[in-house]
């Protein structure tokens, strides 16, 4: 085996390592979105790589979870910033942003992993930045008078998370259904609202509390 590795050009090894890295992250997103408590071995099996290859890149499950959360938050921030910079009407920019978030499952992944590991200061800063941007976008569309006034930004975060969990066997894995239910959700958000919602809206403080680690590394 060692002789075979010597015959592989360094560029080829690097390319193979990057392919493995991509497979690991893709597999980890699917595994941990469904079950954050799943073992790392399930990720390796789904990615089609050896457990040693996974551990060379991520020394522990906590390292892998942090990488996934960082990736999800970073992509969520890009979606939010794009919406805030859009020249479209506030409601149109907001709906387009929700569609991108659902398609990329970035926000749901980050929220799903909250509390499953000890976040670094850098990761906490990313989460806070995403929260501020989401609140800014929410307030802008609320000020435009097109968003019902009995929902909170945290309500929307939790509902997006729920929609993102829809996963079915098939070519698109449930992507078409996620778009369908998002459209239904968007119609319910738009004014005029037919009736007031029961109970109290979720609070951002409830979401922030989920980032407190439930277990140590």
N, C-alpha and C positions, 0 to 999 in steps of 0.2 A: 504493500500500500504506500509506504514511504517513497519507494522508487517511482510509483505512478504519479504521486504528487509532485515529485521533482520534475517530471516531464511536462507538467501542466504550466504554461506560461503564467507569470505573476498576474498579468492582466486578466487571464482567464479565471484564476482563483478569485480575484477581486470581484469580477462580474458574477461568478457563482455565489459568492458571499452576499452580494447585494440582492440577487434573486431570492436567496434564502431569507434575507431580512424582509423583503417585501411579502413573501409567503407567510412568514411568521406573524407580521403585523396584521395582514388581512385575516388570517385564521383567528388571531387573538381578538380582533374586533367582533367577529361573529360569535366566538365562544363566550367571551365575557359580557357581551351585550345580552346574551341569553341567560348567563349565570356567572356573576362575578366571583363566585366561590369555586368555580371549576378548577381542576388541577392543571398545572402547566403541561403535564403529559398529554392532555387532551388537545392543547394548542399544537404541540409538536406533531401529534398524529394527524390532525386536520391539515397542517401545513405540509405534511409529507417530508419532514426533516427529522433527524435524530435529536434526542433530548440534549445531547452534548453540544450540537450546533446551536440550539436555542440558548443554552446556558453560557456559551462563549460570548454571545451578544448581550444577554440579560442575565446577570449572576443570580437573580432571585425573581420570584413572582412579583414582588413589590416594584422592582426595577421595570419590569414589563408593563405593569399597570400604570406606573407613572408616565412611561413613554406614550401609552395609549391615551391617557387623560390629557397630556400636553398636546398631542396631535389633534384630539377632538376639540379642545378649547381653542387652539390656534386656528383651525378651520372655521369654527363658529365665529370667532372674532372677524375673520375675513368676510364672512357672510354679512355680519352686522355692519361693518364699516362700508361695505359696498352699498347696502341699503341706505345708510345715512348720507352717502355721497351722491346718491341717485338724483337725477333731475325729474324723475317721475312723480306723480301725485303721491302724497304720503301713504294712502291706502294701497295703491298699486305697488309701491316700493316695498311696503310691509308684507303683502301677500307673496310677492316674488321672493322675498327673503325667507319666509316660512317654507316655501317650496324647496329652496336650495338646502335649507337646514334638514328637512325631512329626507330629501334625496341623498344627502351626504351622511346623515345620521350622526353628525358631529356633536350636536348639543346633547342628544340622548346618551351617547357613549360617555361623555364627560360626567353627566349627572349620574349615570348608572354606576360609575366607578367611585363616586364621592363616598368617603368614609371607609373604603376597603383597604386603605394604606395610609401611611403618614406622608402628607404632601410636603414638598420642599417649599421654601419661601418663594422661589421663582414660580412654582406651580400655583401657589396661593395668589400671587400677584396676577397671574393670567386669569384665574377664576374671578378675581375682583374686577379686572378690566372688562371681561366678558359681561359681568353683571351690570356694570355701569353703562356699557354700550346698549345692552338689551333694554335697560330702563329708559335710556335716552330715546331710543327708537319707539318704545311703547308710548312714552309721553308725547312724542311728536304726532303719532297717529291718533292718540286720544284727543289732543288739542285740535286736530283737524275736524273733530266731530263725527268721525265715522266708525268709532269703536264703542261698543256698548259700555256703559259706565259702571256695571256691577261685576266686572272681572278685573283681576289684578294681573300684573306681569308674571307673577309666580304661578297663577292659574294656567297661563298660556305655556309656560315652561313645562309644567307637569303634564299637560295635555299633549304637547309635542312629543314628550318622552313616551307617553302611552302609545301614540300612533306609531312611533318608530319601532316599537317592539313587535309589530305585526310581521310575521315571517311565515311563509308557506312554501311547501315544495313546488318546484317549477322553475321555468327559465328565468323569471325576474325575481324570484324569492319573496314575492309579496309587494314589490315596488308599486305596481299599479293600484293595489288596494290601499297602500299608504297614501298615495296621491288622492284617491277617491275619498277617503275618510278625512284627509286634510281639507278638501273642498267643502265637505259637509260642516266641518268645524269652522272654517272661514265664514260660511254663510251664517252660522249661529253667532259669530262675533260681530257681524256687520249690523249697524243700526238701519232701520229701527228694530229694536228687540220686541218680540211678541209678548214676552212675560219676564218678570224678574226671576232670577235664579234663587233656589233655596240655599240656606246656610251662608257662611261667611267665606270670602275669598282666601286663598292661600297667601301666605306672607313670604317675602324674600328671606326673612330671618329663618323660616323653616327650611329653605333651600340651603342657606349658608351653614346651618347646623349639621347638614348631612356630610359636610367636608371634614368634620371632626372624626378622626380615625377611630374605627371600632376595634381595630387590632393593631398590634405592633408588627414591624417588619419580620 
